[in-house]
């Protein structure tokens, strides 16, 4: 959350929607003027990977070992290479993707909440209850 907050406050992105799941994340963001997608994505993934690594080192060292890799520039690989990036070229497609990510925690596979708005690490409450828990989401209609 700190990394997303930083990217918004540093005027690198507009964040329209998100959900953080146990093993993946969905983001709907727009690069701001003078921000390149590759740079923003790299910085976000690098910072969050470091934070996850530090947390695992301190609290779950056995789990951290599952992320160990044999490459010359790092000891651990937290995020997958080449994360999926999908252009949202219309309001309809945007709303479909936003609904999809908000439904993620309530899917049968996860059962993390009974309703999208009851899952804390999501922008669903912002859109469904007009409740801004984070202070850095931009409504897509603005």
C-alpha positions, 0 to 999 in steps of 0.5 A: 500500500505504501508503494501505491501511495508513493506513486500517486503522491509522486504524481507518477500514476493515477490509481483507479482500482486494485485488489491485493490477494494472497498470491497476486495483485490486480491494479488499474492505473494510468501513467501520468505525464512524464511517467513511463509504464516500464519505469513505474512498474519496475520501481513498484515491483522492486520496492514491494519485492524488497518489503515482502522479502524483509517481512519473510526474513523476519517472520517466515524464513522457511517460506522465503526459501521457496522464492530462492533462485540461482541468478546472478543479480538476485537471490530471491524472485518474488514477482513473476517475470513479465507481469500481465498488462492489459490495455483498457480501451473503453469504459465498458472494458474498464468497468468489466475489469474493475468488477472482475478484480473486486469479485476476486476475493469472493470467488469460490476459490478464495472465499476471503469475504462474503461481499467485495466491499467486505474485503479490506485490501481492495478499492471495492469499498471506495466504489460500492460504499463511497468509503475512502480507506486509502486516500489515493484512489481516483474515481475513474469517472473523474 
